[in-house]
Amino acid sequence: MILRVGRNRNIRESMEVFEAEGHAIRTVHLGGGGKRNAVWRRMIGDVFGKDIALLANRDASAVGAKRRKNVRTAALSLERHSVYGRIHSRYRKAYRALNEFYQEEREDAG
């Protein structure tokens, strides 16, 4: 089953920009409520094509990324990642087309 979540595609796009600037991302660290749901964890790993590590501290954003001890991992599915990659590719095409559309609308409005 493939779940489609728009928010993940936006985060993936941000991650791709970060990687294009030369920053290697091997693992996505999850904290907070989202880390408790196994399906959500697996889907995030599949969308990003990255291993998932679960932070021991629920309020990880307050603690910071440097505190990474006692983490667990979630399995990545290359097959599902490939499917999400195709979905993401179509999303990016639609996003570019919409940007072009709105640009033309602004120009026509003067």
N, C-alpha and C positions, 0 to 999 in steps of 0.2 A: 504494500500500500504506500502510495506517495502522497504526502501531505503538502499542500502549497501554502506557504506563509510569506506574504509580501515583505514583512519586516526582515526576514532572513536574507532575502535578496538584496535589500538595501545595505545590510551589514556586510554581506559578502562583497558588494561593490566597494565599500570602504576598505575592506581587507585587501582587495586586489590593488587598489591605489597605493596602499601602504607597501605591499610587496613590490609594486612597480618602481617604487622609490628606493628599492634595495634592502628592505627590511625583511628578513626571513621569518616566516611564521610556521612553526611546526605543530604547535598545540594550541587549542583554544581552551582557556580555563573558564569554567562555569562556577558561579556562586549563586546565592539567593534561591528563590523558590523554584526557578526553572531546572535546577540541578536535581530536584527530587523526582522528576518524571522521566522514566527510562525511554519512553518513546520520543519525547522532546529532545533529550540528550542525543539519541541516535540520529534524529533528523538534523539537528544542528551539525553534527559531525559529517553527515552525508552531504548536506548543502555546501559546507565549506571545504570538504575533502581533507579535513584535518583530524588528528586525534583529539579527543576531548578529555580533559583532566578536571576532576571535581575538587574544588577547593574545600578544605576542611572547615573554614570559617564561613558561615552563612553571609556575613556582611563583608564580603571580600573587597568591595569597592572602597570601603572605608579603611581597610587594612593596607591595601596595595598589592601589586602583582609580585613583589619580591618575596612575599611569604608563601612559598609553594610546597611546604612539607606536608606530609600526610595526604597526598592526593590519590584518587582512584581514577582509572581510565574507562572510557566507553569505546566499544568497537566501532570502527569505521567500515562502511560497506562501499566498495569501489563501484559496484553495479548501481546502487542508488545514487552515488555521487555523480556518475555519468548521466543518469536521468535528470538530476537536478541541474547539471551543467547545461543540458539542452534547454531546459526550462529557462535558466538564467540567460542563455544566449537570446532566446526569443524576447525575454523581458527587456534586455538592453536595446534590442532593435525597436521595440515598441516605445521605450523611453525616449530614444533619440528622435523617433518620428513625432512623438507628442511635443518634444521641445521645439522641433522645427515648425510644427503647426502653430504653437503659441507664439513663436517669434514672428511668423507671418501675420498672425492676428494683431499683434502689437504694432507692426509696421503699417498694416492697413488702417488701424485706428488712428494712426498719426501721432 
